[in-house]
Amino acid sequence: MKSPITVAVTGAAGQIGYSLLFRIASGSMFGPDQPVALRLIEIEPALPTLNGVVMELDDCAFPLLHSITPTADLNEGFSGVNWALLVGSVPRKAGMERKDLLSINGKIFTGQGQAIEKNAASDVRVVVVGNPCNTNCLIAKSNAPGIPSERWFAMTRLDENRAKSQLAAKAGVHNTAVTNLTIWGNHSATQYPDFTNAKINGKSVTDVISDQAWLEGEFISTVQQRGAAIIKARGSSSAASAANAVVDTVKSLTTPTPAGDWTSVAVWSDGSYGVEKDLITSFPIRTTDGTSWEIVQDLPVNEFSQSRIDATINELKEERDAVKELGLI
Ligand code: NAX
C-alpha cells in the first residue's frame, strides 16, 4: 500500500466541499490505489456543519480514506500537506465594492499563505478556487516566499470545461472531440476562451464552426457569464461542476498531458506572451512528468485574441494594484 497523500481543503463545509471531498476520498483525484489523508479547514462557526460532513465521509467507508482531521486551526490544518486546495472565501454581498471583497479575502489568504509556508510538506502544491481566485493566489503566494513560484495555481478549469462543452454542442460532436482550449487571464467575466487555437477532431474550430459571429460573440459571453446563468437557474452557484474541475485540475497537474494537447490553469507569469511577470494568469499548460509543467509557447495570437487578452490582463493588474495598496502583497 502506498503512503497517503495529505490534502487540505479549506471551506470544507461549503457547497463545493460537499462534492469535492467525496471525489477525493473515492480515488477520483489521485487514482484507485492512492490513499489520502484529509485535513478539513473551516471557520469556527462552521465546525458543527463540518462535523456532519465528516460523519458522512465515515459512513462511506471509503477504502482509500486514511484519516480525516477537521479543524479551524490553520497550523493543524496545513500540517504536512502535499496539496492545499483553498476553496473557502467570503462571497461578494449586495453593496460590497470589489475593494471590500479583496480586503476581506486578502486577510484570509495572507494568513493561509503564511500557515502553508510554516506547516506544509516540502513538496506542497496549492490550488486556489475561492474568488477572486487569481488574486487570492497572488496574495497567498506573496505571503509564502519560501514556496517556489511554480507550485501555485488558481483554477480556470471550470471555464475550460464550459467552453469545450459549448463548442461541442455547436459542432454537434462529443465534448471529448474538443482539444487545445486555452482560457487566458482572469477567472472572471473578462476571461478569454480562445477558440482560435482550439481544435475539434484535430481540425481548427474555425474550419468546423463557420459562424464567426457566434464564436466572437455568444460563445465568449456564454462562457464568461455561465456562473451567473447557473446561479439564476439553480438558486446557488456552481458546486458539483466546480468540484469536478478541481479534480480535473489536480489530475492534469499530476499526469502527463496527452501529446499535442494542453490544459488551462492560472500560474505565475514568467513574462510569456507579454503578460507582466508575477501576475497569476491562466495560460495553456502542459505537464510532462506529473510534477513539472510548462507554458505552451508560440501559439499564434491574432489581433482579436490580443485585444481580449489585454482586457483580462488589465483587470488582473488592477486587482494586483488594489491588493498592493491594501498592503496585502
Ligand atoms: P460556500 O459559501 O458554500 O462555502 C464556502 C465555505 O468557506 C463556507 O463553509 C465558509 O464557512 C468557508 N470559509 C469562509 N472563510 C473561511 C476561512 N477563512 N477559512 C476556511 N473556510 C472558510 O461557497 P462555495 O460554493 O463552496 O464556493 C467557494 C468559493 O469558490 C467561492 O469563493 C466561489 O466564488 C468560488 N468558486 C470558484 C470557481 C472557480 O472556477 N475558480 C467556480 C465555483 C465557485 O464560484
Boltz pocket constraint, residues with backbone or C-beta under 6 A from the ligand:
constraints:
  - pocket:
      binder: B
      contacts: [[A, 10], [A, 11], [A, 12], [A, 13], [A, 14], [A, 15], [A, 16], [A, 17], [A, 41], [A, 42], [A, 43], [A, 46], [A, 87], [A, 88], [A, 89], [A, 90], [A, 91], [A, 108], [A, 128], [A, 129], [A, 130], [A, 131], [A, 132], [A, 133], [A, 155], [A, 156], [A, 157], [A, 158], [A, 159], [A, 187], [A, 227], [A, 237], [A, 238], [A, 239], [A, 242]]
      max_distance: 6.0
